[in-house]
Amino acid sequence: MGETSWAFLLVGSFAAVGAAMAVGTLAALVRYHRTGVFPGAEDQEAVSERRIVAMWFRVGIGVVLTIIGIVAIDRAGIW
């Protein structure tokens, strides 16, 4: 494998993890909003506002990681 391949794997993985984190967490938040059931919670367990805020923060971090990864791939010319 050439150096370009390793760079693409590293930076591409960075972007993919960020996207997965953002999309997965956002899906859990949407499900909670639509059904009132939080994924992984016990029956009718109350979800604290602090946990909801932390999840929105996680979505934001995932989006930022994805953008950083895509920009790094584009700047390296390995797109």
CNS distance restraints for C-alpha pairs under 8 A (distance, minus, plus):
assign (resid   1 and name CA) (resid   5 and name CA) 6.01 0.50 0.50
assign (resid   1 and name CA) (resid   6 and name CA) 7.01 0.50 0.50
assign (resid   2 and name CA) (resid   6 and name CA) 6.61 0.50 0.50
assign (resid   3 and name CA) (resid   7 and name CA) 6.20 0.50 0.50
assign (resid   4 and name CA) (resid   8 and name CA) 6.11 0.50 0.50
assign (resid   4 and name CA) (resid  78 and name CA) 6.82 0.50 0.50
assign (resid   5 and name CA) (resid   9 and name CA) 6.16 0.50 0.50
assign (resid   6 and name CA) (resid  10 and name CA) 6.11 0.50 0.50
assign (resid   7 and name CA) (resid  11 and name CA) 5.99 0.50 0.50
assign (resid   7 and name CA) (resid  12 and name CA) 7.96 0.50 0.50
assign (resid   8 and name CA) (resid  12 and name CA) 5.35 0.50 0.50
assign (resid   8 and name CA) (resid  13 and name CA) 7.97 0.50 0.50
assign (resid   8 and name CA) (resid  73 and name CA) 6.78 0.50 0.50
assign (resid   8 and name CA) (resid  78 and name CA) 6.60 0.50 0.50
assign (resid   9 and name CA) (resid  13 and name CA) 5.78 0.50 0.50
assign (resid  10 and name CA) (resid  14 and name CA) 6.33 0.50 0.50
assign (resid  11 and name CA) (resid  15 and name CA) 6.33 0.50 0.50
assign (resid  11 and name CA) (resid  69 and name CA) 5.49 0.50 0.50
assign (resid  11 and name CA) (resid  70 and name CA) 7.91 0.50 0.50
assign (resid  11 and name CA) (resid  72 and name CA) 6.94 0.50 0.50
assign (resid  11 and name CA) (resid  73 and name CA) 6.56 0.50 0.50
assign (resid  12 and name CA) (resid  16 and name CA) 6.04 0.50 0.50
assign (resid  12 and name CA) (resid  69 and name CA) 6.31 0.50 0.50
assign (resid  12 and name CA) (resid  70 and name CA) 7.51 0.50 0.50
assign (resid  12 and name CA) (resid  73 and name CA) 7.23 0.50 0.50
assign (resid  13 and name CA) (resid  17 and name CA) 6.00 0.50 0.50
assign (resid  14 and name CA) (resid  18 and name CA) 6.34 0.50 0.50
assign (resid  14 and name CA) (resid  65 and name CA) 6.83 0.50 0.50
assign (resid  14 and name CA) (resid  66 and name CA) 7.13 0.50 0.50
assign (resid  14 and name CA) (resid  69 and name CA) 5.84 0.50 0.50
assign (resid  15 and name CA) (resid  19 and name CA) 6.17 0.50 0.50
assign (resid  15 and name CA) (resid  65 and name CA) 5.86 0.50 0.50
assign (resid  15 and name CA) (resid  66 and name CA) 4.14 0.50 0.50
assign (resid  15 and name CA) (resid  67 and name CA) 7.07 0.50 0.50
assign (resid  15 and name CA) (resid  68 and name CA) 7.09 0.50 0.50
assign (resid  15 and name CA) (resid  69 and name CA) 4.37 0.50 0.50
assign (resid  15 and name CA) (resid  70 and name CA) 6.34 0.50 0.50
assign (resid  16 and name CA) (resid  20 and name CA) 6.06 0.50 0.50
assign (resid  16 and name CA) (resid  66 and name CA) 6.70 0.50 0.50
assign (resid  17 and name CA) (resid  21 and name CA) 6.06 0.50 0.50
assign (resid  17 and name CA) (resid  62 and name CA) 7.54 0.50 0.50
assign (resid  17 and name CA) (resid  65 and name CA) 7.88 0.50 0.50
assign (resid  17 and name CA) (resid  66 and name CA) 7.61 0.50 0.50
assign (resid  18 and name CA) (resid  22 and name CA) 6.18 0.50 0.50
assign (resid  18 and name CA) (resid  61 and name CA) 7.26 0.50 0.50
assign (resid  18 and name CA) (resid  62 and name CA) 4.01 0.50 0.50
assign (resid  18 and name CA) (resid  63 and name CA) 6.18 0.50 0.50
assign (resid  18 and name CA) (resid  64 and name CA) 7.37 0.50 0.50
assign (resid  18 and name CA) (resid  65 and name CA) 4.85 0.50 0.50
assign (resid  18 and name CA) (resid  66 and name CA) 4.85 0.50 0.50
assign (resid  19 and name CA) (resid  23 and name CA) 6.00 0.50 0.50
assign (resid  19 and name CA) (resid  62 and name CA) 5.68 0.50 0.50
assign (resid  19 and name CA) (resid  63 and name CA) 6.32 0.50 0.50
assign (resid  19 and name CA) (resid  65 and name CA) 7.50 0.50 0.50
assign (resid  19 and name CA) (resid  66 and name CA) 5.45 0.50 0.50
assign (resid  20 and name CA) (resid  24 and name CA) 5.76 0.50 0.50
assign (resid  20 and name CA) (resid  62 and name CA) 7.42 0.50 0.50
assign (resid  21 and name CA) (resid  25 and name CA) 5.99 0.50 0.50
assign (resid  21 and name CA) (resid  58 and name CA) 7.24 0.50 0.50
assign (resid  21 and name CA) (resid  59 and name CA) 6.67 0.50 0.50
assign (resid  21 and name CA) (resid  62 and name CA) 5.29 0.50 0.50
assign (resid  22 and name CA) (resid  26 and name CA) 5.94 0.50 0.50
assign (resid  22 and name CA) (resid  58 and name CA) 6.79 0.50 0.50
assign (resid  22 and name CA) (resid  59 and name CA) 4.26 0.50 0.50
assign (resid  22 and name CA) (resid  60 and name CA) 6.98 0.50 0.50
assign (resid  22 and name CA) (resid  61 and name CA) 7.41 0.50 0.50
assign (resid  22 and name CA) (resid  62 and name CA) 4.48 0.50 0.50
assign (resid  22 and name CA) (resid  63 and name CA) 5.90 0.50 0.50
assign (resid  23 and name CA) (resid  27 and name CA) 6.03 0.50 0.50
assign (resid  23 and name CA) (resid  59 and name CA) 7.37 0.50 0.50
assign (resid  24 and name CA) (resid  28 and name CA) 6.41 0.50 0.50
assign (resid  25 and name CA) (resid  29 and name CA) 6.29 0.50 0.50
assign (resid  25 and name CA) (resid  55 and name CA) 6.56 0.50 0.50
assign (resid  25 and name CA) (resid  56 and name CA) 7.89 0.50 0.50
assign (resid  25 and name CA) (resid  58 and name CA) 7.22 0.50 0.50
assign (resid  25 and name CA) (resid  59 and name CA) 6.14 0.50 0.50
assign (resid  26 and name CA) (resid  30 and name CA) 6.11 0.50 0.50
assign (resid  26 and name CA) (resid  56 and name CA) 7.69 0.50 0.50
assign (resid  26 and name CA) (resid  59 and name CA) 6.34 0.50 0.50
assign (resid  27 and name CA) (resid  31 and name CA) 6.13 0.50 0.50
assign (resid  28 and name CA) (resid  32 and name CA) 6.18 0.50 0.50
assign (resid  28 and name CA) (resid  38 and name CA) 7.03 0.50 0.50
assign (resid  28 and name CA) (resid  39 and name CA) 6.31 0.50 0.50
assign (resid  29 and name CA) (resid  33 and name CA) 6.11 0.50 0.50
assign (resid  29 and name CA) (resid  38 and name CA) 7.76 0.50 0.50
assign (resid  29 and name CA) (resid  52 and name CA) 7.78 0.50 0.50
assign (resid  29 and name CA) (resid  55 and name CA) 7.69 0.50 0.50
assign (resid  30 and name CA) (resid  34 and name CA) 6.07 0.50 0.50
assign (resid  31 and name CA) (resid  35 and name CA) 5.83 0.50 0.50
assign (resid  31 and name CA) (resid  36 and name CA) 7.29 0.50 0.50
assign (resid  31 and name CA) (resid  37 and name CA) 6.98 0.50 0.50
assign (resid  31 and name CA) (resid  38 and name CA) 7.06 0.50 0.50
assign (resid  31 and name CA) (resid  39 and name CA) 7.75 0.50 0.50
assign (resid  32 and name CA) (resid  36 and name CA) 4.68 0.50 0.50
assign (resid  32 and name CA) (resid  37 and name CA) 5.03 0.50 0.50
assign (resid  32 and name CA) (resid  38 and name CA) 4.90 0.50 0.50
assign (resid  32 and name CA) (resid  39 and name CA) 7.38 0.50 0.50
assign (resid  33 and name CA) (resid  37 and name CA) 7.98 0.50 0.50
assign (resid  37 and name CA) (resid  41 and name CA) 7.59 0.50 0.50
assign (resid  37 and name CA) (resid  44 and name CA) 7.02 0.50 0.50
assign (resid  38 and name CA) (resid  47 and name CA) 7.51 0.50 0.50
assign (resid  41 and name CA) (resid  45 and name CA) 6.10 0.50 0.50
assign (resid  47 and name CA) (resid  51 and name CA) 6.78 0.50 0.50
assign (resid  47 and name CA) (resid  52 and name CA) 7.43 0.50 0.50
assign (resid  48 and name CA) (resid  52 and name CA) 6.66 0.50 0.50
assign (resid  49 and name CA) (resid  53 and name CA) 6.18 0.50 0.50
assign (resid  50 and name CA) (resid  54 and name CA) 6.15 0.50 0.50
assign (resid  51 and name CA) (resid  55 and name CA) 6.21 0.50 0.50
assign (resid  52 and name CA) (resid  56 and name CA) 6.37 0.50 0.50
assign (resid  53 and name CA) (resid  57 and name CA) 6.21 0.50 0.50
assign (resid  54 and name CA) (resid  58 and name CA) 6.22 0.50 0.50
assign (resid  55 and name CA) (resid  59 and name CA) 6.31 0.50 0.50
assign (resid  56 and name CA) (resid  60 and name CA) 6.33 0.50 0.50
assign (resid  57 and name CA) (resid  61 and name CA) 6.26 0.50 0.50
assign (resid  58 and name CA) (resid  62 and name CA) 6.14 0.50 0.50
assign (resid  59 and name CA) (resid  63 and name CA) 6.28 0.50 0.50
assign (resid  60 and name CA) (resid  64 and name CA) 6.23 0.50 0.50
assign (resid  61 and name CA) (resid  65 and name CA) 6.13 0.50 0.50
assign (resid  62 and name CA) (resid  66 and name CA) 6.16 0.50 0.50
assign (resid  63 and name CA) (resid  67 and name CA) 6.21 0.50 0.50
assign (resid  64 and name CA) (resid  68 and name CA) 6.12 0.50 0.50
assign (resid  65 and name CA) (resid  69 and name CA) 6.09 0.50 0.50
assign (resid  66 and name CA) (resid  70 and name CA) 6.18 0.50 0.50
assign (resid  67 and name CA) (resid  71 and name CA) 6.06 0.50 0.50
assign (resid  68 and name CA) (resid  72 and name CA) 6.04 0.50 0.50
assign (resid  69 and name CA) (resid  73 and name CA) 6.20 0.50 0.50
assign (resid  70 and name CA) (resid  74 and name CA) 6.17 0.50 0.50
assign (resid  71 and name CA) (resid  75 and name CA) 6.05 0.50 0.50
assign (resid  72 and name CA) (resid  76 and name CA) 6.07 0.50 0.50
assign (resid  73 and name CA) (resid  77 and name CA) 6.36 0.50 0.50
assign (resid  73 and name CA) (resid  78 and name CA) 5.73 0.50 0.50
assign (resid  73 and name CA) (resid  79 and name CA) 5.76 0.50 0.50
assign (resid  74 and name CA) (resid  78 and name CA) 6.45 0.50 0.50
assign (resid  74 and name CA) (resid  79 and name CA) 5.54 0.50 0.50
